[in-house]
Amino acid sequence: MSKTAWIIIVIIVIAVVGYLMFRSDGIGIPSTALYAVTASSQLAGDDVVIGNARLTDAGYIVIHDDSAGAPGAIIGVSDAIVGEYENLVVSLNRASIEGETLYAMVHMDNGDGEFSAADDEPATEGDELVISSFVIEAAGEELAE
């Protein structure tokens, strides 16, 4: 085989490996992420829908209200989960309010299977919290994707 053919084969292999390493896995989160959560704008109600979640270890999707542009009080917690989820419904302990920003954050279970804000710490990827903010829209508004 000629040197040119080998170079072409190497380039193709590198391209395929690069694609596989950096592609999205089809549910809206990077395939290399250990923990991830995404949520989009939605209508006010007694629960929220988490578009995509990935937890490689047991944990929770915790919904926080807004406190001066940052996550505030906890207003909802999923059951303990592990794996990949789409359209996960999380019940709130109060109805969401049109116009407010909420935060979906991954918290890791400390091993007891029961959520505790003091013991089940937020998950991180690198130095960043695993979090997604979203806005509660008024009925009749076009929801952002």
C-alpha positions in Angstrom: 0.0 0.0 0.0 1.3 3.4 -0.9 2.3 6.1 1.6 -0.6 8.3 0.4 -3.1 5.6 1.1 -1.8 5.1 4.6 -2.0 8.8 5.3 -5.6 8.9 4.1 -6.5 5.9 6.3 -4.9 7.6 9.3 -6.8 10.8 8.7 -10.1 8.9 8.4 -9.4 7.0 11.6 -8.6 10.2 13.5 -11.7 11.9 12.1 -13.9 9.0 13.2 -12.4 8.9 16.7 -12.7 12.6 17.0 -16.4 12.5 16.0 -17.1 9.7 18.5 -15.4 11.5 21.3 -17.1 14.9 20.8 -20.5 14.0 19.4 -23.7 14.4 21.3 -25.3 11.1 22.3 -28.7 12.1 20.9 -30.4 13.3 24.1 -28.9 16.8 24.2 -25.9 16.2 26.5 -22.3 15.5 25.6 -21.5 11.8 25.5 -18.4 12.3 27.7 -20.3 13.9 30.6 -20.6 11.9 33.8 -23.4 14.1 35.1 -25.6 16.4 33.1 -29.0 18.1 33.2 -31.0 20.2 30.7 -34.3 21.9 31.0 -36.2 24.3 28.7 -38.7 27.0 29.2 -42.1 25.6 30.2 -45.5 26.7 31.5 -46.3 27.3 35.1 -47.6 24.4 37.1 -47.1 22.0 40.0 -44.2 20.1 38.3 -41.4 20.7 35.9 -40.1 18.5 33.0 -36.4 17.9 32.8 -35.6 17.4 29.1 -32.4 15.3 29.7 -30.5 14.0 32.7 -27.5 11.8 33.1 -26.2 10.5 36.4 -23.5 7.8 36.5 -24.0 7.4 40.2 -27.2 7.6 42.3 -28.5 11.1 42.8 -31.3 13.6 42.4 -32.5 16.3 40.2 -33.2 19.2 42.6 -35.2 22.2 41.6 -34.2 25.5 43.1 -35.9 28.9 42.9 -34.0 32.0 42.0 -32.2 34.1 44.6 -30.7 37.2 43.0 -29.7 35.4 39.8 -28.4 32.2 41.6 -30.0 29.0 42.8 -32.0 29.6 46.0 -34.4 27.6 48.0 -35.2 24.0 47.1 -38.8 23.7 45.7 -38.7 20.2 44.2 -36.6 16.9 44.3 -36.8 13.9 42.0 -36.7 10.3 43.3 -33.2 8.9 43.5 -32.1 8.1 40.0 -29.1 6.7 38.1 -28.7 6.5 34.3 -30.0 8.5 31.5 -33.5 10.1 31.4 -35.6 12.1 29.0 -38.6 14.2 30.0 -38.2 13.4 33.7 -41.1 15.0 35.7 -40.2 16.5 39.0 -43.0 17.5 41.4 -42.7 20.9 43.1 -43.7 21.7 46.7 -45.3 25.0 45.3 -46.6 26.0 41.9 -44.1 27.7 39.6 -44.8 31.3 38.8 -44.9 32.8 35.3 -41.8 34.8 34.6 -39.6 33.2 37.3 -36.3 31.5 36.6 -35.8 28.0 38.1 -32.7 25.9 38.3 -32.4 22.1 37.8 -29.3 20.9 39.6 -27.8 17.4 40.0 -27.1 16.4 43.7 -25.3 13.2 44.5 -26.8 10.7 47.0 -24.6 10.0 50.0 -25.6 6.3 49.9 -28.8 6.3 52.0 -31.3 6.7 49.2 -33.0 9.6 50.9 -32.5 13.3 49.8 -30.9 15.6 52.3 -29.8 19.1 51.3 -27.2 19.0 54.0 -25.7 15.6 53.0 -26.3 15.2 49.3 -23.9 17.6 47.7 -24.3 19.2 44.2 -22.5 17.3 41.5 -19.7 19.0 39.5 -18.1 18.4 36.1 -14.6 19.8 36.5 -15.1 22.9 38.7 -18.6 23.7 37.4 -21.9 22.8 39.0 -24.1 20.5 36.9 -27.0 22.9 36.5 -29.5 24.2 34.0 -31.6 27.3 34.4 -35.0 27.7 32.7 -37.8 30.3 32.7 -41.5 29.7 33.5 -43.5 31.2 30.6 -47.0 32.6 30.6 -49.7 30.5 28.9 -50.0 31.4 25.3 -46.3 32.4 24.9 -44.2 30.5 22.4 -41.8 28.2 24.5 -38.1 28.4 23.7 -36.5 25.1 22.7 
